[in-house]
Amino acid sequence: MSVAAAEAIWLGLGAYLGFGLAAGLGVILFGLKRLTGADVPVRVRLLILPGLAALWPVVMLRLAGVKAPEDRA
């Protein structure tokens, strides 16, 4: 693997996680009530932040109103 390919992989991973962190913070501050429908304590919000950052595409789809196949019935 060349140095340029390795740098591209790291830059892509950094961009994915950076956007995920920004999206996760946005969800924690503004969208968590819409997703869960319940009040969530601050410590729980901090605990779910890494998962939100890693799975931000799925979370964004859920916020957009797309339902999972098992929830569509």
C-alpha positions in Angstrom: 0.0 0.0 0.0 1.3 3.4 -0.9 1.6 6.3 1.5 -1.0 8.2 -0.5 -3.5 5.4 -0.2 -2.9 5.1 3.6 -3.4 8.9 4.0 -6.6 8.7 2.0 -7.9 6.0 4.2 -7.1 7.9 7.4 -8.6 11.1 6.0 -11.7 9.3 5.0 -12.0 7.7 8.4 -11.4 11.0 10.1 -14.0 12.8 8.0 -16.6 10.0 8.7 -16.0 10.2 12.5 -15.8 14.0 12.5 -19.1 14.3 10.8 -20.5 11.5 13.1 -19.4 13.5 16.1 -21.1 16.6 14.9 -24.2 14.7 14.0 -24.2 12.9 17.3 -23.9 16.2 19.2 -26.8 17.6 17.2 -28.9 14.6 17.9 -28.1 14.7 21.6 -28.9 18.4 21.9 -31.9 18.6 19.6 -33.2 15.3 18.3 -33.1 12.7 21.1 -36.6 13.6 22.4 -38.0 13.0 18.9 -36.3 9.6 18.7 -37.1 8.2 22.1 -40.1 10.2 23.2 -38.8 10.3 26.8 -36.6 12.5 28.9 -33.0 11.2 28.8 -30.5 12.1 31.6 -27.3 13.8 30.8 -25.1 10.8 31.7 -27.1 8.6 29.4 -26.7 11.2 26.6 -22.9 11.1 27.1 -22.9 7.3 27.1 -24.7 7.0 23.8 -22.6 9.7 22.0 -19.9 7.2 20.7 -22.6 5.0 19.3 -24.3 7.9 17.6 -21.0 9.0 16.2 -20.3 5.6 14.7 -23.8 4.9 13.4 -24.7 8.4 12.3 -26.1 7.3 8.9 -28.7 5.1 10.6 -29.6 7.7 13.1 -30.0 10.4 10.4 -32.4 8.0 8.5 -34.5 7.5 11.6 -34.7 11.2 12.2 -35.8 11.7 8.6 -38.7 9.3 9.2 -37.4 6.2 7.5 -38.6 3.1 9.3 -36.7 -0.2 9.6 -38.2 -3.1 7.7 -39.2 -4.9 10.9 -41.0 -1.7 12.1 -43.1 -1.2 9.0 -45.7 -3.8 9.7 
